Amino acid sequence: MNSISLLKALGYLEVILAAVALLVLLGRKQLRDFSALSGFLAVRISSDLLLTALHSHGVRHRLGDNNAYSCYFFTYWVSFALESVLALLIVYGIFRLAMAPLKGLQTLGMLVFKWAAGISIAVALGSAFAPHMTGVNYLVAAISQLQRTQSILTLCLLLFVTFAIRPMGLSYRSRIFGVSLGLGIMSTNDLVQSAWMAFNPRMATAYNSINGFVVCAILATWFAYFALPEPKRRLIVLPTTSPFLRWNQISEALGDDPGYVAIAGVPPEIFAPAEIEVMRRASIKMVTPFPSPAEQRVTASSAV
Amino acid sequence: MKLIVRSLVVALAVTGAIASSYAKAPTAKAGKTSAMPVPTCAPGSGSCGFGDW
């Protein structure tokens, strides 16, 4: 089998594995929790089918090589941009699911994530500008920067999920970890490929075969995690001195609507008669004189 | 098991960090993890060997 036949076979296998993983995900009724992943797989399947069709001899012959290449180019990069955005949403969803038991930290983390992702996207789009940049080149540069940003955020999430998995009651057999691991491998591979392409900017390189094997391994991992039963989340028991617990309590208190106290300009008419009666009785009790220091000493000596 | 998984994840993160330092130029292209070849030439500037594979 030559390298072209191998690439074609890997391309078909990728579509089949993505379709099977999506079907298992839907069959396990996980669409609500992993909607971004479902979208990612759906975009990958449709774009791969379209790219494979555009690459076929029949379509190339009918459209002409240049037109077919233009269609291939835009299909590839638009689907890549969509996948990068969906991957960011997967990261966001995984963080939300992982932190579900610690509501305070979840809210705070999601707020921080939204700001970090927003600023990163703005920086990615801004830093893609360069002198003499045409529209198409800007599109490619912006999508490439976006993908690198998403890859770095994904690796940060993977590190967090791996090292904080026990306090969150999860295990390495949890789907949250499986999806994070697959996405982390994909992000690392994307970054390595980006470095490779800085030195080998050709369309078909030896790296395509590595890509094919890596994506098939990732899709097989996701399929396995969704096909196998997931262990239930453990009871989370944290010591009272745990920083997780303390930070969660602090985060829960952040942003709460504070209480208010009236300190002046309070007319008596706003109180109910029962409230006035309570205050009157309380005032009567306070009229009782406090014992003088001499009386206190006598009481203390009699007690001894 | 825990040690193996953690080592794997740290290795992934370190590899990603090193690789990202090699592709810092604003014009550096990326490609998705897929068996599909990456179209690196702009349309109209030739088909970049599109029909060769």
Interface residues (C-beta under 8 A of the other chain):
Chain A: I4 L7 L10 G11 L13 E14 R44 D48 L51 T52 H55 R60 D65 N66 A68 Y69 S70 Y72 F73 F74 Y76 W77 S79 F80 E83 S127 A128 F129 A130 M133 T134 V136 N137 V140 A141 I143 S144 Q145 Q147 R148 S151 I152 L155 L158 L159 T162 F163 Y172 L181 G184 I185 M186 S187 T188 N189 D190 L191 V192 Q193 S194 A195 M197 A198 P201 R202 M203 A204 N208 S209 N211 G212 V214 V215 I218
Chain B: M1 K2 V5 R6 V9 V10 L12 A13 T15 G16 A17 A19 S20 Y22 A23 A25 P26 T27 A28 K29 A30 G31 K32 T33 S34 A35 M36 P37 V38 P39 T40 C41 A42 P43 G44 S47 C48 G49 F50 G51 D52 W53
